[in-house]
Amino acid sequence: MDPQQQAIAEEFDRYNESYDATVNRAIAFSGQKVESFTRAKADDLLRTLASHFGSPRQLSLLDVGCGIGNYHPLLLPLVDSITGVDVSGACIAKAQERNPTASYKVYDGDHLPYGAQQFDVTFCICVLHHVPPERWPQFAGEMRRVTRTGGLVVVYEHNPKNPLTRKVVRDCEFDRDAVLLTMAQTRQLLTAAGCSDVTTRSILTLPPIGGFVERLDGLFANLPLGSQYRATGLVK
């Protein structure tokens, strides 16, 4: 692991027990907890998979930069398998403890430890902004490499055009050195990596409080207003 990736790994090793509390302090002004945003993005991912594949129950998923596996309890009952990788060994150990039916590996941040076309879906959630910008093409290329033909590469990221998002990033202890990507940059990355039919959609324009408000959020999907966004690319 090169020195930059090692520094990132060591930083997140320190937060393996306090990740949720750290995020909750940064988003306290919203009146929401990290669990609400986690559930909203897990639901959005499942809807995206259902739209493309039909039922997701036979799908194998790879979560790149999975951290402590916050999303996996919400996904595991509804898909065939989940595999997670992260540069932080401490976070991987915590994820495995929390989700014993999932599979986890530590990796070097550059080369995913899997063969080509091994997963139906490869996704990452608010990870790219921690990756050094010069490694973004490598990161996206590896996601595409391990995804099967007909599968999806899905990236969730913070929206730098949203002022509240920028506030959260400034206030979050482990996000202070983050470099946020615009929707256009992420589209370009996935396209350059070889993905087809790349699309981006705003999410979390409204607070993730469930029910009618959360359904209403979809009406703003084509406007660059959301606190985060989803980029999706097809592997052909």
Secondary structure, DSSP 8 states (H G I E B T S, - for coil): --HHHHHHHHHHHHTTTTHHHHHHHHTGGGT--HHHHHHHHHHHHHHHHHHHHS--TT-EEEEET-TT-TTHHHHGGGSSEEEEEES-HHHHHHHHHH-TTSEEEE--SSS-SS-TT-EEEEEEES-GGGS-GGGHHHHHHHHHHTEEEEEEEEEEEE-TT-HHHHHHHHHSGGGTT-----HHHHHHHHHHTT-EEEEEEEE-SS----HHHHHHGGGGTTSTTSSEEEEEEE--
